[in-house]
Amino acid sequence: MAGQCRSLSKISSPAVVVALAMMMMMMFCGCEGFTTERRPNPRSCGEAQMCCQGQNNTCFVFGQRVDRSEDSKRCYCDSNCLIMGDCCMDYHHVCK
């Protein structure tokens, strides 16, 4: 019985109490507060938080283009997309 009392006193140490409180908070509140705003596979400039100047071949996401082309799955978030016609659907709203 004395051994059980000692183990209970270890549970009430400040570090354990904080850890338990954080676990309970994550269970009841969800983990949204601990994640980033970006989605793992963004489909628009806004979701990717991406707007680039000039021609930038790495400034794209896999989403729908303003020209609704089915030939390419990529849409661009660079200012050159205005010339090429391959901007993402939200480019004008997010990047202009």
C-alpha positions in Angstrom: 0.0 0.0 0.0 2.8 2.4 0.8 4.2 1.8 -2.7 1.0 2.9 -4.3 1.1 6.2 -2.3 4.6 6.9 -3.6 3.6 6.3 -7.2 0.6 8.7 -6.8 2.9 11.4 -5.5 5.1 11.0 -8.6 2.0 11.6 -10.8 1.4 15.0 -9.2 4.8 16.4 -10.1 4.5 19.6 -12.1 5.9 18.2 -15.4 3.5 15.3 -15.4 0.5 17.5 -14.6 1.4 19.9 -17.4 1.9 17.0 -19.8 -1.5 15.5 -18.9 -3.2 18.9 -19.2 -1.8 19.4 -22.7 -2.9 15.9 -23.8 -6.4 16.5 -22.5 -6.5 19.9 -24.2 -5.4 18.4 -27.5 -8.1 15.6 -27.2 -10.9 18.1 -26.4 -9.9 21.0 -28.5 -8.3 19.2 -31.5 -4.9 19.6 -32.8 -5.7 22.5 -35.1 -3.8 25.0 -33.0 -0.6 23.0 -33.3 -0.7 22.7 -37.2 0.5 25.1 -39.8 -2.0 27.0 -42.0 -0.7 25.4 -45.2 -2.3 22.3 -46.5 -0.1 19.4 -47.4 -1.2 19.4 -51.1 -2.4 22.9 -51.8 -4.6 23.3 -54.9 -4.5 27.1 -55.3 -2.1 30.1 -54.8 -4.0 31.1 -51.6 -3.7 27.6 -50.1 0.0 27.5 -50.9 0.5 31.1 -49.7 2.5 31.6 -52.9 2.8 34.5 -55.3 6.0 35.0 -57.4 7.3 37.8 -59.6 8.3 37.2 -63.2 8.7 33.7 -64.6 9.3 31.1 -61.9 8.9 27.5 -63.0 8.8 26.3 -59.3 5.9 28.6 -58.4 3.0 26.2 -59.2 0.5 24.0 -57.5 -1.5 21.1 -58.8 -4.9 22.8 -59.3 -7.3 24.1 -61.9 -6.1 26.8 -64.3 -8.1 29.8 -65.5 -8.0 28.4 -69.0 -9.5 25.2 -67.6 -7.0 23.2 -69.6 -7.3 19.4 -69.0 -3.9 18.9 -70.6 -1.9 20.1 -67.6 -2.6 19.5 -63.9 -0.3 22.4 -63.0 -1.4 26.0 -62.5 1.0 28.8 -61.8 1.2 31.6 -59.2 3.9 33.7 -60.9 3.2 37.0 -62.7 4.3 35.3 -66.0 1.1 33.2 -65.9 -0.8 36.3 -67.1 1.2 36.1 -70.4 1.1 32.3 -70.6 -2.6 31.9 -69.6 -1.8 29.2 -67.0 -2.7 31.0 -63.8 -4.4 29.3 -61.0 -8.1 30.1 -60.6 -7.4 32.4 -57.5 -4.3 34.1 -58.9 -6.1 37.4 -59.7 -7.7 37.5 -56.2 -4.7 36.4 -54.2 -1.7 37.8 -56.0 -2.9 41.0 -57.7 
